[in-house]
Amino acid sequence: MADVLIVIPARYASTRLPGKPLIPIAGIEMLKRVAQIADYVSRKLAHCEYVVATDHPDIEAFCVQESIPSVMTSEQCQSGTERCWDAVQTLKAKGNAPKFIVNLQGDNPLCPPWFLERLILDWQAQQKTDSSNNSASSSQVFTPFVHLSWDELDALREAKKVTPYSGTTVQIDKQNYALTFSKIILPAMRKEDKLREQLDKPPVRRHIGLYAYTYDALEQYFNLDAGQYEEPEGLEQMRFLEHGIPVKMVLVDYQGRKGMSGVDSPEDIARAEAVIAECGEFDLG
């Protein structure tokens, strides 16, 4: 087993889109699109592999048909994180436990591959630094963010008028570790008009819901109680922060492409196809 494992949790059941991993988006099944991204990154970076983690025989059969590595997980998994961990435990029992796990959700077919690359490369760089300093790693969880422009901040505010709990912001320290996450736009800005004149960008960072963990951090997550902010915010990453586990924020950008999170509805499929039509397919050659 490679040091780095990209796990793609793919759940068949969905209230709004039953069997959604197998629904085509612009002619290609959603799960195949995600697997192609993971495969590209695995081929590009050293010591990296990927696997689909599913609970349904139809998805397993599709993976066999498409030569996509897969592992069956428990039907009792309540989240992608749980399914990810279940898959890792199955592989560990076979003597294949990875050191670093990237959780790439199976309903995220437009995740830029360079987001995954950046997380993995940052972890690998941290490993080299820790080894040369003969010290334990302070970075255990890695997740990306974008630094919003003023126009993007305005757009986020407009979107929250319709869906107030879409879009998560993060505040970071000088070393790019997360201080807190929230569905509220942080920070509050007094005298915003003056700030717009002084700053090229607002001090607002938007979190991208893609996570990577060391094996120990992911194991520890399931041994910790939910924190006082995790449940009301609906943000599982707050569990790490509330228990003192550092979350390293990795700066990324969409390189001119339109960003989109998970596909959860027929409307999302149409939006994803519109993005592909406008921006083109990823170059995964």
C-alpha positions as CSV (number, residue, x, y, z in Angstrom):
1,M,0.0,0.0,0.0
2,A,1.2,3.5,-0.8
3,D,1.7,6.1,1.9
4,V,-1.1,8.2,0.5
5,L,-4.6,6.8,-0.2
6,I,-7.4,8.8,-1.9
7,V,-10.7,7.3,-0.7
8,I,-13.9,8.0,-2.7
9,P,-17.0,7.3,-0.5
10,A,-19.8,6.5,-2.8
11,R,-23.2,5.9,-1.3
12,Y,-26.0,4.5,-3.5
13,A,-28.9,5.7,-1.4
14,S,-30.0,9.3,-1.8
15,T,-33.3,10.9,-1.1
16,R,-33.2,13.3,-4.0
17,L,-30.9,11.3,-6.4
18,P,-31.2,7.5,-5.8
19,G,-28.2,5.8,-7.3
20,K,-26.5,9.2,-7.9
21,P,-22.9,7.9,-8.2
22,L,-24.0,6.1,-11.4
23,I,-25.9,9.1,-12.9
24,P,-24.3,10.5,-16.1
25,I,-23.0,14.0,-16.1
26,A,-22.4,15.2,-19.7
27,G,-22.3,11.6,-20.8
28,I,-19.9,10.2,-18.1
29,E,-21.1,8.6,-14.8
30,M,-20.5,10.9,-11.8
31,L,-18.4,8.3,-10.0
32,K,-16.3,7.6,-13.1
33,R,-15.5,11.4,-13.3
34,V,-14.4,11.4,-9.6
35,A,-12.3,8.2,-10.1
36,Q,-10.6,9.8,-13.1
37,I,-9.5,12.7,-11.0
38,A,-8.2,10.4,-8.3
39,D,-6.5,8.2,-10.9
40,Y,-4.8,11.2,-12.5
41,V,-3.4,12.4,-9.1
42,S,-2.3,8.9,-8.2
43,R,-0.4,8.5,-11.4
44,K,1.2,12.0,-11.1
45,L,2.3,11.8,-7.5
46,A,4.6,9.2,-6.0
47,H,3.4,6.7,-3.4
48,C,-0.3,7.5,-4.0
49,E,-3.2,5.2,-4.7
50,Y,-7.0,5.5,-4.7
51,V,-10.0,3.4,-4.0
52,V,-13.8,3.7,-4.1
53,A,-15.5,2.9,-0.8
54,T,-19.1,1.8,-1.3
55,D,-21.9,-0.2,0.4
56,H,-23.8,-1.3,-2.8
57,P,-23.2,-4.2,-5.2
58,D,-24.3,-2.1,-8.2
59,I,-21.5,0.4,-7.5
60,E,-19.1,-2.4,-6.9
61,A,-20.1,-4.0,-10.2
62,F,-19.6,-0.7,-12.0
63,C,-16.1,-0.3,-10.5
64,V,-15.2,-3.8,-11.7
65,Q,-16.5,-3.0,-15.2
66,E,-14.5,0.2,-15.3
67,S,-11.4,-1.2,-13.7
68,I,-11.7,1.1,-10.7
69,P,-10.3,-0.2,-7.4
70,S,-13.0,-0.5,-4.8
71,V,-13.8,-1.9,-1.3
72,M,-17.1,-2.8,0.3
73,T,-18.0,-0.9,3.5
74,S,-20.7,-1.2,6.1
75,E,-24.3,-0.1,5.3
76,Q,-24.3,1.5,8.7
77,C,-21.9,4.3,7.8
78,Q,-23.6,7.6,8.4
79,S,-21.2,9.9,6.6
80,G,-18.5,10.0,4.0
81,T,-16.0,10.3,6.8
82,E,-17.2,7.1,8.5
83,R,-17.2,5.3,5.1
84,C,-13.7,6.5,4.5
85,W,-12.5,5.2,7.9
86,D,-14.3,1.9,7.4
87,A,-12.5,1.4,4.1
88,V,-9.2,2.2,5.7
89,Q,-9.8,-0.4,8.4
90,T,-10.7,-3.0,5.8
91,L,-7.4,-2.3,4.0
92,K,-5.5,-2.3,7.3
93,A,-6.7,-5.8,8.1
94,K,-5.1,-6.8,4.9
95,G,-1.8,-5.2,5.9
96,N,-2.3,-2.1,3.8
97,A,-2.8,0.9,6.2
98,P,-1.9,4.2,4.6
99,K,-0.2,7.1,6.5
100,F,-2.3,9.8,4.9
101,I,-5.9,9.7,3.7
102,V,-7.6,12.1,1.3
103,N,-11.4,12.0,1.5
104,L,-12.7,12.8,-2.0
105,Q,-16.5,12.6,-1.9
106,G,-18.1,10.5,-4.8
107,D,-20.5,13.3,-5.6
108,N,-17.8,15.9,-6.3
109,P,-17.1,15.4,-10.0
110,L,-15.7,18.9,-10.6
111,C,-13.1,18.9,-7.8
112,P,-9.9,20.4,-9.4
113,P,-7.2,17.7,-9.3
114,W,-4.7,20.3,-8.2
115,F,-6.6,20.7,-5.0
116,L,-5.8,17.1,-4.1
117,E,-2.2,17.6,-5.3
118,R,-1.7,20.6,-3.1
119,L,-3.0,18.8,0.0
120,I,-0.7,15.8,-0.6
121,L,2.3,17.9,-1.5
122,D,1.9,20.0,1.6
123,W,1.8,16.9,3.8
124,Q,4.8,15.4,2.1
125,A,6.7,18.6,2.6
126,Q,5.7,18.6,6.2
127,Q,7.0,15.0,6.5
128,K,10.4,16.0,5.2
129,T,10.6,19.0,7.5
130,D,9.7,16.9,10.5
131,S,12.2,14.2,9.5
132,S,15.0,16.7,9.2
133,N,14.2,18.4,12.5
134,N,13.6,15.0,14.2
135,S,10.2,16.3,15.5
136,A,6.6,15.2,15.6
137,S,4.3,16.7,13.0
138,S,2.1,19.6,14.1
139,S,0.0,19.2,10.9
140,Q,-2.5,16.4,11.2
141,V,-5.5,17.6,9.2
142,F,-5.3,19.4,5.8
143,T,-8.1,21.2,4.0
144,P,-8.2,23.9,1.3
145,F,-9.5,27.4,1.2
146,V,-9.8,30.3,-1.3
147,H,-9.2,33.9,-0.5
148,L,-12.2,35.7,-1.8
149,S,-12.2,38.8,-3.9
150,W,-14.6,41.6,-3.1
151,D,-16.9,40.5,-6.0
152,E,-16.8,37.0,-4.7
153,L,-17.7,38.2,-1.2
154,D,-20.7,40.1,-2.6
155,A,-21.8,37.0,-4.5
156,L,-21.5,34.9,-1.3
157,R,-23.7,37.4,0.6
158,E,-26.3,37.2,-2.2
159,A,-26.3,33.4,-2.2
160,K,-26.8,33.4,1.6
161,K,-30.0,35.4,1.3
162,V,-31.5,32.3,-0.4
163,T,-29.5,29.5,1.2
164,P,-28.1,30.9,4.5
165,Y,-26.2,27.7,5.4
166,S,-24.4,27.3,2.2
167,G,-20.8,28.4,2.1
168,T,-18.4,28.1,5.0
169,T,-15.8,30.7,6.0
170,V,-12.6,30.1,8.0
171,Q,-10.4,32.4,10.0
172,I,-6.7,31.5,10.0
173,D,-3.6,32.4,12.0
174,K,-0.2,33.6,10.7
175,Q,0.9,30.0,10.0
176,N,-2.3,29.2,8.0
177,Y,-3.8,27.1,10.8
178,A,-7.6,27.3,11.3
179,L,-8.8,29.4,14.2
180,T,-12.5,28.7,13.6
181,F,-15.0,27.8,10.9
182,S,-18.5,29.1,10.5
183,K,-21.6,29.3,8.2
184,I,-21.6,33.0,9.1
185,I,-19.3,35.1,7.0
186,L,-16.3,35.9,9.2
187,P,-14.8,38.3,10.1
188,A,-17.2,41.0,10.8
189,M,-15.9,44.2,9.1
190,R,-16.4,47.6,10.6
191,K,-15.9,50.5,8.2
192,E,-16.1,48.2,5.2
193,D,-16.1,51.0,2.7
194,K,-12.7,52.1,4.0
195,L,-11.4,48.6,3.8
196,R,-12.5,48.3,0.2
197,E,-10.4,51.3,-0.6
198,Q,-7.4,50.0,1.3
199,L,-7.4,46.3,0.5
200,D,-7.2,44.4,-2.8
201,K,-9.1,41.6,-1.2
202,P,-11.3,41.3,1.9
203,P,-10.0,39.3,4.9
204,V,-12.6,36.6,4.1
205,R,-11.5,33.0,3.3
206,R,-14.0,30.5,2.0
207,H,-13.4,26.9,3.1
208,I,-13.5,24.1,0.4
209,G,-15.0,20.9,1.8
210,L,-12.2,18.6,0.9
211,Y,-10.3,16.9,3.8
212,A,-7.1,14.9,4.2
213,Y,-5.9,13.4,7.5
214,T,-3.0,11.5,8.9
215,Y,-4.1,8.0,9.9
216,D,-3.8,8.9,13.6
217,A,-5.9,12.1,13.3
218,L,-8.7,10.2,11.5
219,E,-8.6,7.4,14.1
220,Q,-8.8,10.0,16.9
221,Y,-11.8,11.8,15.3
222,F,-14.0,8.8,16.1
223,N,-12.8,8.6,19.7
224,L,-13.8,12.3,20.4
225,D,-17.1,13.7,21.5
226,A,-18.8,16.2,19.2
227,G,-18.0,19.7,20.4
228,Q,-20.3,22.5,21.4
229,Y,-19.9,24.2,18.0
230,E,-19.8,21.2,15.7
231,E,-23.5,20.4,15.9
232,P,-25.1,23.8,15.7
233,E,-22.8,24.8,12.9
234,G,-23.1,21.5,11.2
235,L,-19.4,21.4,10.6
236,E,-17.6,18.2,11.5
237,Q,-14.1,19.8,11.3
238,M,-14.9,21.8,14.4
239,R,-14.4,18.6,16.4
240,F,-10.7,18.7,15.6
241,L,-10.4,22.3,16.6
242,E,-12.4,21.9,19.8
243,H,-10.1,19.1,20.9
244,G,-6.9,20.9,20.1
245,I,-6.0,19.0,16.9
246,P,-4.4,21.4,14.4
247,V,-6.1,21.9,11.0
248,K,-3.7,23.2,8.4
249,M,-5.4,25.4,5.8
250,V,-4.0,25.1,2.2
251,L,-4.5,28.0,-0.1
252,V,-5.8,27.1,-3.6
253,D,-7.5,28.7,-6.5
254,Y,-9.8,27.6,-9.3
255,Q,-7.4,28.8,-12.1
256,G,-10.1,30.5,-13.9
257,R,-12.7,27.7,-13.7
258,K,-16.0,28.0,-12.0
259,G,-16.2,26.3,-8.7
260,M,-18.9,23.9,-7.6
261,S,-19.4,21.7,-4.6
262,G,-21.2,18.3,-4.4
263,V,-24.0,17.2,-6.7
264,D,-27.2,16.6,-4.6
265,S,-30.1,17.3,-6.9
266,P,-31.2,17.3,-10.6
267,E,-30.6,21.0,-10.6
268,D,-27.0,20.4,-9.5
269,I,-26.5,18.0,-12.5
270,A,-27.6,20.8,-14.8
271,R,-25.3,23.2,-13.1
272,A,-22.4,20.8,-13.4
273,E,-23.0,20.2,-17.1
274,A,-23.2,24.0,-17.6
275,V,-19.8,24.4,-15.9
276,I,-18.3,21.6,-18.1
277,A,-19.8,23.2,-21.3
278,E,-18.3,26.6,-20.3
279,C,-15.0,25.6,-18.9
280,G,-14.3,22.3,-20.6
281,E,-13.1,19.0,-19.2
282,F,-10.1,18.7,-16.9
283,D,-6.9,17.8,-18.7
284,L,-6.2,14.4,-17.2
285,G,-4.0,13.1,-19.9
